[in-house]
Amino acid sequence: MTHPECRGSDIVFELSSKKNMRQVTKEDIDTIRTPWVWDLGNHILYDMCRNHPGHSQDGEIVAKVWLIGRSYAASIERRRNAKHIGDDFYEAVVAPTMRNQPIDLWLGSIQQTDKSGSAKTIAIHKKLTDLFYSITGLEKRSLASKYLHFHKPDAFFIYDSRARQSITKVVPRLKEIPELKTDEFDPEYRDFVRRCVWLRDNIQKTLGTELTPREIDKLLLMITDNEIRVRTKPPVV
């Protein structure tokens, strides 16, 4: 599977028709549930957010935004009209801006009983995406999804271009997928979540097991990686 740093940013891809959807198999599920070389790195990020969940201390904010963003090729330093250089950007802009927003209230509204991909998660993702836009002048939906996921791993799906490309191969067209109604949303992330929810529910129905957001992410990356291997495999002579 792909190292998190090798993952792409936000891109829109064409959808596949239902008849040529790739079917997810039991073997796929077994594969993504085997130990992965990147598990330890992810567990360190999960532990960091579990041990330092708040957004009232600048050091905690900087550590989380910096380490999650850099680890997942979604660095917040990539921005327009950079007026602050290096560490000063984190200290003078990122930390105080995030500290002055009710991020802890947003995250605290997620209950253990809330299923992944709820309307509430889509609204919170939109709030954080807008906050990151105010800091960078760029759409940071990928960073927002990853940052939220590490704080609430059972609630938020991980979005980026590789996952977005892959999921269109294992779900039907969007018009055939149930709506997710919420007043506040980023359209691209909302539609990605709709696909993730359909995929999760369909796998549970057909294979009798429910995947977590992390497992769905590993499944999508595995599909993309396998396709890359097929395309780049040298011809047999």
PAMI-78909 format. One line per field, with one value per residue (C-alpha): residue in three letters; residue number from 1; x, y, z. Coordinates in steps of 0.5 Angstrom, whole numbers. Layout:
<recs>
code: (ALA,...)
pos: (NUM,...)
u: (X,...)
v: (Y,...)
w: (Z,...)
</recs>
This chain:
<recs>
code: (MET,THR,HIS,PRO,GLU,CYS,ARG,GLY,SER,ASP,ILE,VAL,PHE,GLU,LEU,SER,SER,LYS,LYS,ASN,MET,ARG,GLN,VAL,THR,LYS,GLU,ASP,ILE,ASP,THR,ILE,ARG,THR,PRO,TRP,VAL,TRP,ASP,LEU,GLY,ASN,HIS,ILE,LEU,TYR,ASP,MET,CYS,ARG,ASN,HIS,PRO,GLY,HIS,SER,GLN,ASP,GLY,GLU,ILE,VAL,ALA,LYS,VAL,TRP,LEU,ILE,GLY,ARG,SER,TYR,ALA,ALA,SER,ILE,GLU,ARG,ARG,ARG,ASN,ALA,LYS,HIS,ILE,GLY,ASP,ASP,PHE,TYR,GLU,ALA,VAL,VAL,ALA,PRO,THR,MET,ARG,ASN,GLN,PRO,ILE,ASP,LEU,TRP,LEU,GLY,SER,ILE,GLN,GLN,THR,ASP,LYS,SER,GLY,SER,ALA,LYS,THR,ILE,ALA,ILE,HIS,LYS,LYS,LEU,THR,ASP,LEU,PHE,TYR,SER,ILE,THR,GLY,LEU,GLU,LYS,ARG,SER,LEU,ALA,SER,LYS,TYR,LEU,HIS,PHE,HIS,LYS,PRO,ASP,ALA,PHE,PHE,ILE,TYR,ASP,SER,ARG,ALA,ARG,GLN,SER,ILE,THR,LYS,VAL,VAL,PRO,ARG,LEU,LYS,GLU,ILE,PRO,GLU,LEU,LYS,THR,ASP,GLU,PHE,ASP,PRO,GLU,TYR,ARG,ASP,PHE,VAL,ARG,ARG,CYS,VAL,TRP,LEU,ARG,ASP,ASN,ILE,GLN,LYS,THR,LEU,GLY,THR,GLU,LEU,THR,PRO,ARG,GLU,ILE,ASP,LYS,LEU,LEU,LEU,MET,ILE,THR,ASP,ASN,GLU,ILE,ARG,VAL,ARG,THR,LYS,PRO,PRO,VAL,VAL)
pos: (1,2,3,4,5,6,7,8,9,10,11,12,13,14,15,16,17,18,19,20,21,22,23,24,25,26,27,28,29,30,31,32,33,34,35,36,37,38,39,40,41,42,43,44,45,46,47,48,49,50,51,52,53,54,55,56,57,58,59,60,61,62,63,64,65,66,67,68,69,70,71,72,73,74,75,76,77,78,79,80,81,82,83,84,85,86,87,88,89,90,91,92,93,94,95,96,97,98,99,100,101,102,103,104,105,106,107,108,109,110,111,112,113,114,115,116,117,118,119,120,121,122,123,124,125,126,127,128,129,130,131,132,133,134,135,136,137,138,139,140,141,142,143,144,145,146,147,148,149,150,151,152,153,154,155,156,157,158,159,160,161,162,163,164,165,166,167,168,169,170,171,172,173,174,175,176,177,178,179,180,181,182,183,184,185,186,187,188,189,190,191,192,193,194,195,196,197,198,199,200,201,202,203,204,205,206,207,208,209,210,211,212,213,214,215,216,217,218,219,220,221,222,223,224,225,226,227,228,229,230,231,232,233,234,235,236,237)
u: (0,2,6,2,7,6,-2,-5,-9,-16,-18,-24,-25,-30,-35,-35,-42,-45,-44,-37,-36,-30,-33,-30,-28,-27,-20,-19,-22,-17,-11,-13,-14,-7,-1,1,8,5,1,6,6,-1,-2,3,-2,-8,-4,-2,-9,-12,-7,-8,-15,-16,-15,-13,-6,-1,4,-2,-5,2,4,-2,-3,5,5,-1,-1,7,6,0,2,-3,2,-2,5,2,-1,-3,1,5,7,10,16,17,16,13,7,5,6,3,-2,-4,-4,-8,-13,-15,-15,-20,-25,-30,-26,-27,-34,-35,-31,-35,-41,-39,-42,-40,-46,-46,-44,-38,-40,-46,-49,-46,-39,-40,-42,-36,-31,-34,-33,-25,-24,-27,-22,-16,-18,-18,-11,-8,-13,-13,-18,-16,-21,-16,-12,-19,-21,-15,-14,-21,-20,-14,-19,-25,-23,-29,-33,-29,-27,-21,-21,-15,-15,-12,-18,-23,-20,-21,-28,-31,-29,-33,-39,-45,-46,-48,-55,-56,-53,-58,-57,-54,-58,-54,-55,-47,-42,-37,-40,-34,-33,-40,-41,-34,-38,-44,-40,-36,-43,-45,-39,-39,-46,-46,-40,-43,-49,-46,-40,-43,-37,-37,-31,-28,-26,-19,-20,-24,-18,-14,-18,-18,-11,-10,-14,-11,-4,-6,-8,-1,3,-1,0,7,9,14,11,13,18)
v: (0,7,11,17,22,19,21,26,32,34,32,31,24,21,16,9,6,0,-5,-5,-4,-7,-12,-12,-19,-23,-23,-16,-15,-20,-17,-10,-13,-16,-12,-6,-3,4,2,4,11,12,9,15,20,17,17,24,26,22,25,32,33,40,47,51,51,53,47,42,45,46,39,36,41,40,32,30,35,33,26,26,30,36,41,47,51,51,57,63,70,68,73,69,65,58,57,64,62,57,61,68,65,58,57,63,63,55,57,62,58,53,47,43,44,41,35,34,34,27,22,15,12,17,13,14,19,22,29,32,30,33,40,40,38,44,49,46,47,54,55,53,57,63,61,59,62,55,49,44,39,33,36,38,30,28,32,31,23,23,26,22,16,12,18,22,19,20,24,25,25,17,15,20,16,9,10,11,4,0,4,6,13,18,19,12,13,16,23,26,32,37,45,46,42,42,39,35,32,31,27,23,21,19,14,11,10,6,2,1,-1,-6,-9,-11,-13,-18,-20,-19,-15,-7,-3,3,9,7,0,3,8,2,-1,4,5,-2,-2,4,1,-5,-2,2,-4,-7,-1,-1,-8,-10,-13,-21,-22)
w: (0,-1,4,7,4,-3,-3,-8,-6,-9,-16,-19,-23,-27,-25,-27,-29,-24,-29,-29,-22,-18,-13,-6,-4,2,0,0,7,9,6,9,16,16,19,15,16,17,22,28,25,24,32,34,31,34,41,40,38,44,49,47,44,46,42,48,48,42,43,42,36,32,34,31,25,23,24,21,15,14,15,10,4,6,9,12,10,2,2,-2,-1,5,9,15,14,17,24,25,21,26,32,29,25,25,33,35,29,31,38,38,34,38,35,41,41,34,36,43,39,36,40,40,38,31,25,21,15,19,17,23,21,14,17,22,16,12,18,19,11,12,17,14,8,12,14,7,2,-1,-1,5,5,5,11,14,13,16,22,24,23,28,33,32,28,28,25,20,13,10,3,-2,-9,-9,-5,-9,-15,-13,-10,-16,-18,-13,-12,-17,-20,-15,-17,-15,-8,-3,-1,5,8,11,11,12,7,2,-4,-6,1,2,-4,-3,4,1,-3,3,7,1,0,8,8,2,4,11,7,2,6,13,16,18,16,20,16,17,13,8,7,6,2,-3,-3,-4,-10,-13,-12,-15,-21,-21,-21,-27,-31,-30,-30,-35,-41,-42,-47)
</recs>
